[in-house]
Amino acid sequence: MTPARVLHTRAPAKVNLCLLVGQPRGDGYHPLVSVFQAVDLADDLRLEPAPAGTVADEVSCPGIDGPNLALAALAAYRLATGWDAPPVRLTIVKRVPVAAGMGGGSADAAAALRLAAHAAGRPGDPVLAELAPPLGADVPFSLAGGRALVTGVGETVEPLPPGPPAALLVVPSAARLKTPAVYREADRLPSVRSADALAAAEAGLRDRIAMGGAPPAVNDLEPAARSLCPSVGAALADLAAAGAQTPLVSGSGPTVFGRFEDVEAARAAAAGLRPRHPGAVVAVAAPPELAEVRTA
Ligand code: ATP
C-alpha cells in the first residue's frame, strides 16, 4: 500500500429470514440451517497508513470496547499471506446496532479482510474464504453477502437468488444480548432441535427453496431471546400492530424485524413506531456494490 492510499468500504448487516438451530455438537458449537440476507444497514470502514512511528496495526471504533474482530481479521490476513506493509489504521463508524443479532462485528471482520486484500494488491484473494470461519460463525456469510442458505456452524454458504420481501422494518433494542448467552438459554429451555429434526427441517427448507417458496419465518433462538430480554415480545407485538408480516427476531436478538411488500408501507410503519422505538429503520437487500472497496 502506498502511503497516500486510503481505502473505503461498507460492512452490511444481516438478518436471518429463518434460523433453525440444532443441539450442540461434541465441540460445543451449534449446527444451524438459516437463510441469511445482507441488508443496506451498514458500518463504514476506512483503511489508511498509520501515522509515522506507529508500530502495529490499530483500529478506531467508537462504541466498541475491548478487542475488535476487524483488527483480528487484519492480523489473520498478515499471518496467512505474509503481507508486510507498514502498520495501518482502520477506522470504523458503527451504524449497525451492537450485540443485536445483526452480525455487525462479523461484517466488520469480513470488510477488513476485503480491505487488506485490496491494500495488498490482491482483491478477491481466495485465501479470504479460508480466513473467515475461524474469525466467527457469521464471517463466511458476511464475506459472500447477498442472500444465502447457511449450514454447518456457519462455514457452508450457498448463494440464493434475490427474493421478497421488498422491504424490512428493523427495530433495534436499547438492550444488548451476548450471542453465547442466548445459545446457552436455548439449550436450557430447550428450544433447539435434535440432529434428526434439524436434518428433516433442512430437507423441507431445501424443497421449499427449490420450488421458489419463501423461507418459513421461524427463529429457534426467539424463545431464548424473549426469556433473556422480555422487551423483545413487546417489540414483536408492536411490529405486528404496525402491519409487518411475520415479525421475527434476527439472529440471537434482541433486534426484531418484519417484512413489507413495499418500501413506502414500511416507511409509514417505521414513522408510526418511532415514538416507542426511536431506532426503527427501513432496510432493503444490500446491493452487491455496497460492499465494494473504493479508493478515496
Ligand atoms: P452475532 O454475529 O453473534 O450475531 P451480534 O450481531 O449479536 O453478533 P456484534 O454487534 O457483532 O453482535 O457484537 C458482538 C460483540 O463483539 C460485541 O459485544 C463487541 O464487544 C464485540 N466486537 C468486536 N468487534 C466488534 C465490531 N467491529 N463491531 C461490533 N462488535 C464487536
Residues whose N, C-alpha, C, O or C-beta is under 5 A from the ligand:
A	BS01	ATP	I64 D65 P67 N68 L69 A70 P97 V98 A99 A100 G101 M102 G103 G104 G105 S106 D108 D138 L177 T179 G251 G253
